Amino acid sequence: MPKRSIQRGRPTGSTTYEAEPAIAFGTAVREERTSQGIAQETLAHLAGIERSHMGKIERGEHVPTLPLILKIARALKCSSAHLMTLTEAKLAESAPSPD
């Protein structure tokens, strides 16, 4: 019997997209961007990504990778930790309250 090779990546049928964290991160980025008076297109340019991709991130349609989070934070002149803190606060706001 031939040796079975190890398959890389996630298992068939699984998904890495989780809507809640994606939406919370996108909302945090949008709020930080608008509080600084930066246009979405300008932020995308500063971060070195496509404007349409930035739109997907802000709408929570895409979960950015760590390098992309770092680029966005640098473009916003804040730390990635600050963006994560804002994201965690958004997640806490949307969590159901324990009864």
Secondary structure by P-SEA (a helix, b strand, c coil): ccccccccccccccccccaaaaaaaaaaaaaaaaaacccaaaaaaaacccaaaaaaaaaccccccaaaaaaaaaaacccaaaaaaaaaaaaaaaccccc
